[in-house]
Amino acid sequence: MFAINLRSILMTLLVASAALTLVGCNNDSPRAATPPPATGGGDDTVSFRILVRDAYAQEATAEPITVNDKDIDFDVLDTAEFDDLIASGTINGQG
């Protein structure tokens, strides 16, 4: 009984701390503006399929793929489409 209550309390604290962390995330932070990606030609719509595959294909030291101000076209209807990425167990060919 005590273990169940302790688990519930810990989960509540975890969710609350995550929520408080997200509250601190806003656009008012004093940081440099993220430059637009080098590719894309100004198109504001990006395929989710391509976005995921590009993320898996890039080097571990590459700049993160930006999705700011992009409309993501959720064109994947079945997660099995990414089974080859998951089954390989690697990112960019590295185990």
Backbone as ProteinMPNN parsed JSONL, in Angstrom:
{"seq_chain_A": "MFAINLRSILMTLLVASAALTLVGCNNDSPRAATPPPATGGGDDTVSFRILVRDAYAQEATAEPITVNDKDIDFDVLDTAEFDDLIASGTINGQG", "coords_chain_A": {"N_chain_A": [[0.831, -1.192, 0.0], [1.889, 1.268, 0.885], [3.996, 1.513, -0.925], [2.645, 1.856, -3.338], [1.369, 4.326, -2.934], [3.643, 5.934, -2.614], [4.764, 5.665, -5.106], [2.782, 6.922, -6.669], [2.958, 9.509, -5.654], [5.585, 10.178, -6.401], [5.356, 10.077, -9.204], [3.524, 12.154, -9.597], [5.046, 14.329, -8.688], [7.083, 14.244, -10.602], [5.672, 14.794, -12.99], [4.715, 17.346, -12.335], [7.135, 18.763, -12.047], [8.106, 18.593, -14.639], [6.15, 20.053, -15.985], [6.544, 22.577, -14.835], [9.088, 23.105, -15.751], [8.616, 23.341, -18.487], [7.066, 25.637, -18.459], [8.935, 27.591, -18.145], [10.011, 27.707, -20.644], [9.976, 29.812, -23.237], [9.475, 32.325, -25.769], [10.759, 34.594, -25.019], [13.336, 34.542, -24.235], [16.716, 35.728, -24.086], [18.339, 35.075, -26.664], [20.25, 34.304, -29.572], [18.754, 34.578, -32.78], [17.554, 31.732, -34.516], [19.082, 30.705, -37.428], [17.666, 30.338, -40.732], [17.185, 27.089, -42.254], [19.68, 25.733, -44.49], [18.73, 24.439, -46.7], [15.713, 23.883, -48.597], [14.543, 26.099, -49.739], [12.835, 28.16, -48.791], [10.37, 27.059, -48.395], [7.722, 26.46, -46.253], [6.586, 24.123, -45.43], [7.133, 20.877, -44.31], [7.83, 17.458, -44.796], [6.937, 14.936, -42.535], [7.91, 12.364, -42.724], [10.287, 12.706, -44.217], [11.627, 14.45, -42.505], [12.11, 12.862, -40.192], [13.71, 10.833, -41.285], [15.87, 12.358, -42.217], [16.842, 13.264, -39.762], [17.738, 10.867, -38.607], [19.746, 10.271, -40.423], [21.733, 12.203, -40.227], [24.977, 13.291, -39.026], [26.218, 12.675, -35.705], [27.329, 14.927, -34.583], [26.238, 17.006, -35.936], [24.411, 20.085, -36.546], [21.311, 20.589, -34.842], [18.23, 19.66, -36.42], [16.096, 22.116, -37.5], [12.758, 22.998, -36.68], [11.315, 25.161, -36.295], [8.839, 27.532, -37.117], [7.872, 25.964, -39.174], [5.498, 24.136, -41.047], [4.44, 21.027, -40.349], [3.894, 18.287, -42.316], [2.088, 15.68, -41.58], [2.579, 12.953, -42.86], [2.808, 10.266, -42.458], [1.173, 7.394, -41.918], [1.375, 4.98, -40.732], [3.331, 3.606, -38.279], [5.028, 1.562, -38.863], [6.41, 2.226, -41.053], [8.825, 3.22, -40.287], [10.208, 1.085, -39.359], [12.569, -0.009, -40.423], [14.51, 1.793, -39.579], [14.425, 1.561, -36.809], [14.872, -1.186, -36.444], [17.482, -1.486, -37.327], [18.963, -0.521, -35.268], [20.833, 1.433, -35.138], [22.206, 4.718, -35.503], [22.804, 6.693, -38.176], [24.396, 4.663, -39.231], [26.031, 3.913, -37.124], [26.652, 1.926, -34.337]], "CA_chain_A": [[0.0, 0.0, 0.0], [2.773, 2.426, 0.982], [4.763, 1.6, -2.17], [1.756, 2.398, -4.372], [1.216, 5.751, -2.656], [4.924, 6.563, -2.885], [4.891, 5.713, -6.572], [1.862, 7.964, -7.144], [3.526, 10.803, -5.264], [6.752, 10.429, -7.245], [4.883, 10.379, -10.561], [2.938, 13.493, -9.545], [6.152, 15.275, -8.611], [7.758, 14.232, -11.894], [4.827, 15.52, -13.946], [4.692, 18.755, -11.945], [8.414, 19.393, -12.359], [8.171, 18.722, -16.101], [5.278, 21.169, -16.353], [7.202, 23.818, -14.43], [10.209, 23.307, -16.666], [8.065, 23.827, -19.749], [6.585, 27.004, -18.269], [10.093, 28.455, -18.341], [10.366, 27.746, -22.066], [9.17, 30.756, -23.998], [10.221, 33.027, -26.807], [11.297, 35.838, -24.481], [14.71, 34.353, -23.779], [17.656, 36.53, -24.861], [19.293, 34.266, -27.413], [20.328, 34.655, -30.985], [17.738, 33.96, -33.623], [18.016, 30.566, -35.254], [19.074, 30.992, -38.862], [16.878, 29.382, -41.493], [18.011, 25.999, -42.774], [20.316, 26.019, -45.767], [17.961, 23.843, -47.782], [14.279, 24.04, -48.475], [14.103, 27.154, -50.641], [11.807, 29.012, -48.237], [9.126, 26.329, -48.232], [7.439, 26.336, -44.831], [5.998, 22.82, -45.156], [8.122, 19.802, -44.344], [7.272, 16.115, -44.636], [7.366, 14.254, -41.323], [8.684, 11.205, -43.19], [11.625, 13.19, -44.578], [12.222, 15.028, -41.297], [12.611, 11.772, -39.353], [14.816, 10.16, -41.982], [17.008, 13.288, -42.189], [17.377, 13.269, -38.4], [18.494, 9.626, -38.429], [20.87, 10.201, -41.355], [22.782, 13.184, -39.986], [26.056, 12.954, -38.101], [25.913, 12.959, -34.305], [27.821, 16.262, -34.236], [25.59, 17.995, -36.803], [23.46, 21.014, -35.922], [19.962, 20.009, -34.795], [17.312, 20.039, -37.489], [15.15, 23.09, -36.969], [11.37, 22.887, -37.129], [10.662, 26.434, -35.988], [8.113, 28.183, -38.205], [7.586, 25.0, -40.237], [4.273, 23.357, -40.969], [4.825, 19.642, -40.569], [2.896, 17.479, -42.994], [2.136, 14.354, -40.975], [2.272, 12.085, -43.981], [3.05, 8.878, -42.087], [-0.049, 6.864, -41.321], [1.695, 3.727, -40.072], [4.68, 3.689, -37.726], [5.841, 0.498, -39.458], [7.23, 2.846, -42.087], [10.14, 3.494, -39.722], [10.749, -0.147, -38.791], [13.951, -0.219, -40.849], [15.38, 2.623, -38.75], [14.439, 0.993, -35.465], [15.448, -2.528, -36.496], [18.936, -1.425, -37.516], [19.558, -0.256, -33.958], [21.927, 2.381, -35.275], [21.942, 6.053, -36.026], [23.828, 7.03, -39.171], [25.295, 3.532, -39.418], [26.895, 3.706, -35.961], [25.96, 1.124, -33.325]], "C_chain_A": [[0.875, 1.255, 0.0], [3.556, 2.621, -0.308], [3.928, 2.187, -3.3], [1.573, 3.889, -4.17], [2.507, 6.505, -2.949], [5.135, 6.701, -4.384], [3.997, 6.809, -7.152], [2.407, 9.353, -6.838], [4.71, 11.154, -6.151], [6.34, 10.778, -8.673], [4.27, 11.782, -10.616], [4.022, 14.554, -9.502], [6.902, 15.366, -9.936], [6.974, 15.022, -12.933], [4.811, 17.011, -13.621], [6.009, 19.445, -12.279], [8.591, 19.552, -13.865], [7.326, 19.899, -16.567], [5.926, 22.502, -15.993], [8.397, 24.127, -15.327], [9.715, 23.874, -17.989], [7.533, 25.252, -19.642], [7.722, 27.986, -18.508], [10.527, 28.568, -19.793], [9.431, 28.709, -22.789], [10.05, 31.472, -25.001], [10.828, 34.336, -26.319], [12.749, 35.709, -24.041], [15.672, 35.137, -24.671], [18.706, 35.671, -25.564], [19.244, 34.677, -28.87], [19.242, 33.924, -31.765], [18.342, 32.786, -34.375], [17.965, 30.873, -36.742], [18.227, 29.963, -39.598], [17.769, 28.272, -42.028], [18.539, 26.326, -44.158], [19.534, 25.465, -46.941], [16.487, 24.151, -47.597], [13.728, 25.156, -49.33], [12.963, 28.0, -50.118], [10.466, 28.334, -48.064], [8.901, 26.105, -46.743], [6.794, 25.003, -44.466], [7.066, 21.753, -45.306], [7.415, 18.479, -44.081], [7.815, 15.489, -43.362], [8.254, 13.069, -41.67], [10.127, 11.622, -43.48], [12.346, 13.75, -43.359], [12.834, 13.942, -40.417], [13.814, 11.099, -40.008], [16.059, 11.052, -42.034], [17.659, 13.309, -40.81], [18.21, 12.013, -38.141], [19.764, 9.614, -39.273], [22.01, 11.157, -41.004], [23.808, 12.686, -38.973], [25.664, 13.355, -36.68], [26.334, 14.365, -33.909], [27.181, 17.365, -35.073], [24.672, 18.91, -35.995], [22.08, 20.355, -35.895], [19.111, 20.508, -35.964], [16.277, 20.976, -36.889], [13.754, 22.867, -37.547], [10.599, 24.162, -36.802], [10.042, 27.017, -37.247], [7.875, 27.261, -39.395], [6.23, 24.367, -39.985], [4.659, 21.932, -41.3], [3.649, 18.895, -41.165], [3.023, 16.064, -42.445], [1.651, 13.332, -41.993], [2.561, 10.615, -43.705], [1.81, 8.38, -41.351], [0.202, 5.577, -40.546], [3.138, 3.79, -39.58], [5.592, 2.591, -38.254], [6.738, 1.051, -40.558], [8.652, 3.123, -41.601], [10.787, 2.248, -39.122], [12.2, -0.382, -39.188], [14.921, 0.61, -40.011], [15.534, 2.021, -37.354], [15.153, -0.352, -35.451], [16.968, -2.499, -36.642], [19.654, -1.173, -36.197], [20.698, 0.733, -34.02], [21.403, 3.728, -35.742], [23.108, 6.377, -36.942], [24.866, 5.924, -39.3], [26.212, 3.23, -38.239], [26.111, 2.986, -34.887], [26.152, 1.685, -32.009]], "O_chain_A": [[0.644, 2.184, -0.774], [3.762, 3.753, -0.745], [4.445, 2.934, -4.13], [1.617, 4.649, -5.138], [2.461, 7.613, -3.483], [5.622, 7.724, -4.867], [4.424, 7.547, -8.041], [2.324, 10.259, -7.667], [4.832, 12.292, -6.606], [6.916, 11.679, -9.282], [4.481, 12.512, -11.584], [3.933, 15.565, -10.198], [7.311, 16.453, -10.344], [7.545, 15.826, -13.67], [4.885, 17.846, -14.522], [6.009, 20.585, -12.743], [9.165, 20.542, -14.319], [7.74, 20.655, -17.446], [5.858, 23.453, -16.772], [8.675, 25.289, -15.62], [10.328, 24.784, -18.547], [7.545, 25.994, -20.624], [7.502, 29.086, -19.016], [11.329, 29.437, -20.134], [8.238, 28.443, -22.93], [11.256, 31.229, -25.057], [11.357, 35.107, -27.12], [13.328, 36.666, -23.528], [15.47, 35.205, -25.884], [19.838, 35.562, -25.093], [18.298, 35.322, -29.322], [18.87, 32.797, -31.439], [19.491, 32.836, -34.815], [16.918, 31.258, -37.261], [18.087, 28.832, -39.132], [18.965, 28.477, -42.235], [17.932, 27.093, -44.906], [19.658, 25.963, -48.06], [16.074, 24.631, -46.541], [12.533, 25.158, -49.625], [12.181, 28.52, -50.914], [9.509, 28.972, -47.625], [9.79, 25.615, -46.047], [6.484, 24.776, -43.297], [7.805, 21.722, -46.289], [6.515, 18.397, -43.245], [9.024, 15.506, -43.13], [9.24, 12.804, -40.982], [11.071, 10.967, -43.039], [13.549, 13.544, -43.2], [13.961, 14.092, -39.946], [14.818, 10.832, -39.348], [17.179, 10.558, -41.909], [18.884, 13.364, -40.699], [19.272, 12.089, -37.524], [20.759, 9.007, -38.877], [23.142, 10.944, -41.44], [23.54, 11.786, -38.177], [24.867, 14.272, -36.486], [25.753, 14.943, -32.99], [27.541, 18.534, -34.935], [24.219, 18.556, -34.907], [21.719, 19.639, -36.83], [19.265, 21.639, -36.426], [15.653, 20.654, -35.878], [13.591, 22.586, -38.734], [9.387, 24.237, -37.005], [10.651, 26.996, -38.317], [7.693, 27.738, -40.515], [5.861, 24.096, -38.842], [5.146, 21.651, -42.395], [2.555, 18.869, -40.601], [3.949, 15.334, -42.798], [0.495, 12.909, -41.991], [2.558, 9.802, -44.629], [1.453, 8.894, -40.291], [-0.659, 5.13, -39.788], [4.059, 4.002, -40.369], [6.81, 2.681, -38.106], [7.716, 0.413, -40.947], [9.575, 3.247, -42.407], [11.811, 2.351, -38.446], [12.984, -0.895, -38.39], [16.044, 0.172, -39.758], [16.63, 1.981, -36.797], [15.946, -0.629, -34.552], [17.661, -3.384, -36.139], [20.81, -1.561, -36.026], [21.456, 0.865, -33.059], [20.309, 3.843, -36.295], [24.266, 6.339, -36.525], [26.057, 6.191, -39.456], [27.087, 2.371, -38.348], [25.0, 3.402, -34.558], [25.642, 1.145, -31.027]]}, "name": "protein", "num_of_chains": 1, "seq": "MFAINLRSILMTLLVASAALTLVGCNNDSPRAATPPPATGGGDDTVSFRILVRDAYAQEATAEPITVNDKDIDFDVLDTAEFDDLIASGTINGQG"}
